[in-house]
Amino acid sequence: MGSLDGKVAFITGAARGQGRAHAVKLASEGADIIAVDLCDEIASVPYPLATPDDLAATVKLVEETGARIVASPADVRDRASLKSALWAGIDELGVPEIVIANAGIAPMAGADAWQDVIDVNLTGVYHTLDVVMKPMIKAGKGGSIVLTSSVAGLVGLASPMAGSVGYAAAKHGIVGLMRVYANLLAPYRIRVNSIHPAGVNTPMIDNDFTRSWLEGLTQETQGGPDMSNALPVQTLEPEDIANAAFWLVADTGRYVTGITLPVDAGYVNKR
Protein backbone atom coordinates (compact mmCIF):
# COMPACT_ATOMS: atom_id res chain seq x y z
CA MET A 1 0.00 0.00 0.00
CA GLY A 2 1.32 3.41 -0.96
CA SER A 3 0.67 6.76 0.65
CA LEU A 4 -0.93 8.03 -2.57
CA ASP A 5 -3.26 5.07 -3.21
CA GLY A 6 -6.45 6.16 -4.96
CA LYS A 7 -5.03 9.49 -6.11
CA VAL A 8 -4.41 10.72 -9.66
CA ALA A 9 -1.47 12.94 -10.66
CA PHE A 10 -1.33 15.18 -13.74
CA ILE A 11 2.27 15.75 -14.91
CA THR A 12 3.48 17.87 -17.82
CA GLY A 13 6.82 17.28 -19.50
CA ALA A 14 6.59 13.65 -18.41
CA ALA A 15 8.46 11.91 -21.24
CA ARG A 16 11.90 12.06 -19.65
CA GLY A 17 14.09 13.80 -17.07
CA GLN A 18 12.41 15.32 -14.05
CA GLY A 19 8.92 14.68 -15.41
CA ARG A 20 9.57 10.97 -15.79
CA ALA A 21 11.08 10.83 -12.29
CA HIS A 22 7.96 12.49 -10.87
CA ALA A 23 5.72 10.02 -12.69
CA VAL A 24 7.63 6.96 -11.50
CA LYS A 25 7.94 8.21 -7.91
CA LEU A 26 4.26 9.06 -7.53
CA ALA A 27 3.22 5.82 -9.26
CA SER A 28 5.44 3.83 -6.89
CA GLU A 29 3.52 5.45 -4.04
CA GLY A 30 0.18 4.37 -5.51
CA ALA A 31 -0.93 7.27 -7.72
CA ASP A 32 -2.28 6.81 -11.24
CA ILE A 33 -0.74 9.17 -13.77
CA ILE A 34 -2.01 11.51 -16.49
CA ALA A 35 1.14 12.29 -18.46
CA VAL A 36 1.68 14.79 -21.27
CA ASP A 37 4.68 15.91 -23.28
CA LEU A 38 5.18 17.82 -26.52
CA CYS A 39 7.12 14.96 -28.16
CA ASP A 40 8.34 17.29 -30.89
CA GLU A 41 11.09 19.82 -31.54
CA ILE A 42 11.09 23.62 -31.03
CA ALA A 43 13.43 25.36 -33.44
CA SER A 44 15.02 27.72 -30.90
CA VAL A 45 15.99 24.90 -28.54
CA PRO A 46 19.57 23.83 -29.32
CA TYR A 47 19.28 20.27 -27.99
CA PRO A 48 16.90 17.40 -28.89
CA LEU A 49 13.58 17.42 -27.07
CA ALA A 50 11.67 14.34 -25.95
CA THR A 51 10.24 11.93 -28.48
CA PRO A 52 7.18 9.65 -28.60
CA ASP A 53 9.53 6.79 -27.73
CA ASP A 54 10.58 8.66 -24.58
CA LEU A 55 6.94 9.02 -23.53
CA ALA A 56 6.36 5.34 -24.25
CA ALA A 57 9.32 4.52 -21.98
CA THR A 58 7.71 6.54 -19.17
CA VAL A 59 4.48 4.61 -19.69
CA LYS A 60 6.33 1.32 -19.35
CA LEU A 61 8.12 2.40 -16.18
CA VAL A 62 4.89 3.58 -14.57
CA GLU A 63 3.04 0.40 -15.51
CA GLU A 64 5.85 -1.66 -13.99
CA THR A 65 4.96 -0.12 -10.60
CA GLY A 66 1.42 -1.45 -10.97
CA ALA A 67 -0.09 2.00 -11.50
CA ARG A 68 -2.25 3.03 -14.43
CA ILE A 69 -1.25 5.78 -16.84
CA VAL A 70 -2.85 7.75 -19.65
CA ALA A 71 -0.16 9.45 -21.72
CA SER A 72 -0.76 11.89 -24.58
CA PRO A 73 1.30 14.24 -26.71
CA ALA A 74 0.20 17.78 -25.89
CA ASP A 75 1.67 21.27 -26.18
CA VAL A 76 1.39 23.34 -23.00
CA ARG A 77 1.45 26.45 -25.21
CA ASP A 78 -1.88 25.32 -26.69
CA ARG A 79 -4.55 25.47 -23.98
CA ALA A 80 -7.06 23.45 -26.03
CA SER A 81 -4.53 20.69 -26.68
CA LEU A 82 -3.59 20.53 -23.02
CA LYS A 83 -7.21 20.48 -21.87
CA SER A 84 -8.03 17.68 -24.28
CA ALA A 85 -5.14 15.57 -22.98
CA LEU A 86 -6.15 16.24 -19.38
CA TRP A 87 -9.74 15.19 -19.98
CA ALA A 88 -8.67 12.04 -21.79
CA GLY A 89 -6.98 11.12 -18.54
CA ILE A 90 -9.85 12.23 -16.33
CA ASP A 91 -12.31 10.14 -18.32
CA GLU A 92 -10.26 7.01 -17.62
CA LEU A 93 -8.63 7.66 -14.25
CA GLY A 94 -10.57 10.43 -12.51
CA VAL A 95 -9.85 14.02 -11.50
CA PRO A 96 -6.29 14.73 -10.35
CA GLU A 97 -5.59 15.66 -6.76
CA ILE A 98 -1.91 16.13 -7.61
CA VAL A 99 -0.46 18.36 -10.34
CA ILE A 100 3.17 18.84 -11.27
CA ALA A 101 3.64 21.57 -13.88
CA ASN A 102 7.07 20.50 -15.01
CA ALA A 103 7.28 21.09 -18.78
CA GLY A 104 10.10 23.47 -19.69
CA ILE A 105 12.76 24.30 -22.24
CA ALA A 106 16.08 26.14 -22.22
CA PRO A 107 16.63 27.94 -25.52
CA MET A 108 19.46 30.45 -25.71
CA ALA A 109 20.01 32.43 -28.91
CA GLY A 110 17.86 33.16 -31.93
CA ALA A 111 15.03 35.48 -32.86
CA ASP A 112 12.35 33.29 -31.27
CA ALA A 113 14.22 32.24 -28.14
CA TRP A 114 12.67 34.81 -25.77
CA GLN A 115 9.11 34.19 -26.91
CA ASP A 116 9.45 30.42 -27.00
CA VAL A 117 10.75 30.15 -23.45
CA ILE A 118 8.11 32.53 -22.10
CA ASP A 119 5.40 30.61 -23.97
CA VAL A 120 6.49 27.20 -22.67
CA ASN A 121 7.94 27.91 -19.24
CA LEU A 122 5.50 30.57 -18.05
CA THR A 123 2.36 30.63 -20.19
CA GLY A 124 2.45 26.82 -20.28
CA VAL A 125 2.39 26.72 -16.49
CA TYR A 126 -0.50 29.18 -16.46
CA HIS A 127 -2.39 26.99 -18.95
CA THR A 128 -1.75 23.95 -16.76
CA LEU A 129 -3.19 25.67 -13.71
CA ASP A 130 -6.08 27.09 -15.71
CA VAL A 131 -7.28 23.80 -17.19
CA VAL A 132 -6.88 21.70 -14.05
CA MET A 133 -8.15 23.92 -11.26
CA LYS A 134 -11.83 23.89 -12.25
CA PRO A 135 -12.20 20.09 -12.21
CA MET A 136 -10.19 19.97 -8.98
CA ILE A 137 -12.44 22.55 -7.34
CA LYS A 138 -15.58 20.78 -8.56
CA ALA A 139 -14.36 17.42 -7.28
CA GLY A 140 -14.05 18.96 -3.81
CA LYS A 141 -11.21 16.72 -2.63
CA GLY A 142 -8.54 19.38 -2.24
CA GLY A 143 -5.12 18.65 -3.62
CA SER A 144 -1.56 19.80 -4.16
CA ILE A 145 0.06 21.58 -7.11
CA VAL A 146 3.82 21.86 -7.59
CA LEU A 147 5.26 24.27 -10.14
CA THR A 148 8.77 23.53 -11.38
CA SER A 149 10.84 26.71 -11.29
CA SER A 150 14.63 26.83 -10.88
CA VAL A 151 17.36 28.47 -8.86
CA ALA A 152 17.18 30.92 -11.80
CA GLY A 153 13.76 31.84 -10.41
CA LEU A 154 15.31 33.01 -7.15
CA VAL A 155 18.60 34.66 -8.18
CA GLY A 156 19.74 36.74 -11.14
CA LEU A 157 21.29 33.90 -13.11
CA ALA A 158 21.44 34.44 -16.90
CA SER A 159 23.71 35.19 -19.80
CA PRO A 160 22.94 38.07 -22.21
CA MET A 161 21.30 35.72 -24.74
CA ALA A 162 17.56 36.28 -25.22
CA GLY A 163 16.56 32.75 -24.31
CA SER A 164 18.69 32.76 -21.18
CA VAL A 165 17.20 36.06 -19.98
CA GLY A 166 13.75 34.76 -20.86
CA TYR A 167 14.40 31.57 -18.91
CA ALA A 168 15.20 33.55 -15.76
CA ALA A 169 12.20 35.82 -16.30
CA ALA A 170 9.86 32.87 -16.78
CA LYS A 171 11.17 31.02 -13.75
CA HIS A 172 10.75 34.17 -11.63
CA GLY A 173 7.25 34.53 -13.07
CA ILE A 174 6.37 31.04 -11.86
CA VAL A 175 6.89 32.29 -8.30
CA GLY A 176 4.29 35.00 -8.92
CA LEU A 177 1.83 32.46 -10.31
CA MET A 178 2.44 30.19 -7.36
CA ARG A 179 1.81 32.88 -4.78
CA VAL A 180 -1.37 34.09 -6.47
CA TYR A 181 -2.85 30.61 -6.90
CA ALA A 182 -1.82 29.56 -3.41
CA ASN A 183 -4.17 32.27 -2.16
CA LEU A 184 -6.90 31.72 -4.75
CA LEU A 185 -7.10 27.96 -4.21
CA ALA A 186 -6.57 27.79 -0.44
CA PRO A 187 -10.32 27.98 0.30
CA TYR A 188 -10.72 24.75 -1.68
CA ARG A 189 -7.92 23.01 0.27
CA ILE A 190 -5.68 23.03 -2.80
CA ARG A 191 -2.08 23.81 -1.94
CA VAL A 192 0.33 25.43 -4.44
CA ASN A 193 4.10 25.54 -4.08
CA SER A 194 7.12 25.98 -6.35
CA ILE A 195 10.26 23.87 -6.40
CA HIS A 196 13.63 25.32 -7.40
CA PRO A 197 16.29 22.85 -8.54
CA ALA A 198 19.90 23.65 -9.25
CA GLY A 199 21.40 21.84 -12.23
CA VAL A 200 19.82 18.41 -12.68
CA ASN A 201 21.29 15.53 -14.63
CA THR A 202 18.76 15.49 -17.46
CA PRO A 203 19.00 15.93 -21.25
CA MET A 204 18.40 19.68 -20.75
CA ILE A 205 21.80 19.87 -19.01
CA ASP A 206 23.59 16.84 -20.40
CA ASN A 207 24.11 17.98 -23.97
CA ASP A 208 26.97 19.62 -25.85
CA PHE A 209 25.34 23.05 -26.19
CA THR A 210 24.35 23.49 -22.56
CA ARG A 211 27.68 22.22 -21.27
CA SER A 212 29.44 24.77 -23.45
CA TRP A 213 27.12 27.56 -22.27
CA LEU A 214 27.64 26.70 -18.61
CA GLU A 215 31.39 26.67 -19.08
CA GLY A 216 31.16 30.13 -20.61
CA LEU A 217 29.41 31.46 -17.50
CA THR A 218 32.05 30.39 -15.01
CA GLN A 219 34.36 32.85 -13.30
CA GLU A 220 37.41 31.06 -14.61
CA THR A 221 36.52 31.58 -18.29
CA GLN A 222 34.61 34.87 -18.56
CA GLY A 223 34.41 36.46 -15.13
CA GLY A 224 30.78 35.38 -14.88
CA PRO A 225 28.89 34.10 -11.84
CA ASP A 226 30.09 31.26 -9.67
CA MET A 227 27.99 28.31 -10.87
CA SER A 228 29.03 25.85 -8.16
CA ASN A 229 26.80 24.46 -5.42
CA ALA A 230 27.64 24.80 -1.74
CA LEU A 231 27.58 21.03 -1.26
CA PRO A 232 30.30 19.22 -3.21
CA VAL A 233 28.08 17.92 -6.02
CA GLN A 234 27.97 19.21 -9.59
CA THR A 235 24.44 18.13 -10.48
CA LEU A 236 21.45 16.64 -8.73
CA GLU A 237 19.57 13.59 -9.97
CA PRO A 238 15.94 13.79 -11.19
CA GLU A 239 14.95 11.50 -8.34
CA ASP A 240 16.16 14.10 -5.82
CA ILE A 241 13.62 16.57 -7.19
CA ALA A 242 10.90 13.92 -7.35
CA ASN A 243 11.47 13.04 -3.69
CA ALA A 244 11.05 16.68 -2.68
CA ALA A 245 7.92 17.07 -4.78
CA PHE A 246 6.51 13.90 -3.22
CA TRP A 247 7.00 15.41 0.23
CA LEU A 248 5.02 18.45 -0.90
CA VAL A 249 2.11 16.53 -2.46
CA ALA A 250 1.78 13.87 0.24
CA ASP A 251 0.24 14.31 3.69
CA THR A 252 3.71 15.23 4.96
CA GLY A 253 3.17 18.63 3.37
CA ARG A 254 -0.53 18.98 4.10
CA TYR A 255 -0.18 22.46 5.64
CA VAL A 256 2.58 23.68 3.32
CA THR A 257 1.43 26.18 0.71
CA GLY A 258 2.80 29.31 -0.90
CA ILE A 259 6.49 28.43 -0.49
CA THR A 260 9.52 28.45 -2.77
CA LEU A 261 11.45 25.25 -2.02
CA PRO A 262 15.06 25.17 -3.25
CA VAL A 263 16.41 21.69 -3.91
CA ASP A 264 19.78 22.99 -4.89
CA ALA A 265 22.67 21.61 -2.79
CA GLY A 266 22.94 25.06 -1.22
CA TYR A 267 23.27 27.00 -4.49
CA VAL A 268 20.91 29.85 -3.53
CA ASN A 269 22.24 30.17 0.01
CA LYS A 270 25.76 30.55 -1.37
CA ARG A 271 24.83 33.60 -3.46
Number of C-alpha atoms within 10 A of each C-alpha: 7 11 14 21 15 12 20 27 28 28 28 31 27 33 31 23 21 25 28 27 23 29 30 27 19 30 27 22 18 21 29 29 32 30 28 26 29 23 20 14 13 16 13 20 21 19 20 13 18 19 17 15 12 18 24 15 15 24 24 13 19 24 17 13 16 13 21 19 25 19 24 25 21 23 22 28 21 14 18 14 14 25 19 14 21 26 17 16 25 18 10 12 19 19 23 28 26 28 25 30 26 25 25 25 23 23 27 26 16 14 11 16 25 23 16 23 29 24 21 22 29 27 20 24 28 21 20 26 20 13 17 21 20 10 16 22 18 11 14 12 13 18 25 27 29 23 26 27 32 27 23 21 24 16 14 14 19 19 17 10 15 19 27 22 21 25 32 26 21 26 26 20 18 26 25 14 19 26 17 13 21 22 15 13 18 15 11 17 18 24 28 30 27 29 25 22 26 23 24 21 16 15 16 23 17 13 13 12 14 18 12 10 14 13 14 16 18 15 12 11 9 10 10 16 16 14 17 18 19 15 11 9 11 14 17 17 15 20 19 17 23 21 15 16 26 20 13 25 25 16 13 11 14 15 10 16 23 20 15 23 18 22 22 24 20 15 20 18 10 11 13
